[in-house]
């Protein structure tokens, strides 16, 4: 164990020593960039992009790019990147997590990696946890990017299609994890590429990464819409299963929260529905409705699994949902059991909602 810990710290020390050599190179460039006029400093972006087009890599451009951002920051917002912030910028550029304490300037650190990765022109996303931070950072840090000739976009709720597309076309785009997520989902539902707002995903910086990629990832993003199911079936099956008896007509696994109709229950359903074979391929919808009706009867308990909210029965498992046409992030309770419980409780059942597209925030290693 001690050897493992020692190797871990030795590895970190070696990496920091390697990065420190690049920091030293950036510091040696600082006097050159201090002497540049505003116009000459702004021209750095075009010069770096030309080097990139001629075969240089982003790692080759990193010292000059970071030196340019540091000087632009001093001239626009009056803040100079410290060496430890340069280290953090390099860590972000490499796709790793830079853990920094409050007050160490995480927002300023992000400008280094964002600018460097915006040079290829494929777009950079800076992901924040709420609209206020997205707007504030895009305006505050945006001064640096605009000084260097880059365009800055902002994705918030309420934008039109044209406004969203323009924001994503910018060199650097600020927004919340939910806005980026829902736009990704909607783009995957369109019929033509011209209806998409996002470009091909290239590089992103995630603020509060533990919150977004761990805590927020537990709740999926869902695009929901009305299903084509008739609500008449809900009432019909809710009435049918009232006569069903546990362990006779159906079995329940409380631990796994699953139910299954027994052979007796299936025959009873076939007689009531007037079908010869419930498990025929043409009766898949009826199978589903029967299973859901039994599940509602046997497993769903008021104030534990669902709540009565202003006369409407809603599941108590919240999902983050947006409509197919809107950009809002709302809290809703959506699953087929909702109308099932409504019909069981003799309340007006609405059409169930379907989820044609869903995703969650996840961290993958490339």
Secondary structure by P-SEA (a helix, b strand, c coil): caaaaaaaaaaaaaaaaaaaaaaaaaaaaaaaaaaccaaaaaaaaaaaaaaaaaccccccaaaaaaaaaaaaaaacccccccaaaaaaaaaaaacbbbbbcccccaaaaaaaaaaaaaccccbbbbccccaaaaaaaaaaaaaaaaaabbbbbbbbccccaaaaaaaaaccbbbbcaaaaaaaaaaaaacccccccccccccbbbbccccccccccccbbbbbcccccccaaaaaaaaaaaccccccccccccccccbbbbcaaaaaaaaaaacccccccccaaaaaaaaaaaaaaaccccccccccccccbbbbcccccccccccccbbbbbbccaaaaaaaaaccccccccccccbbbbbbbcc
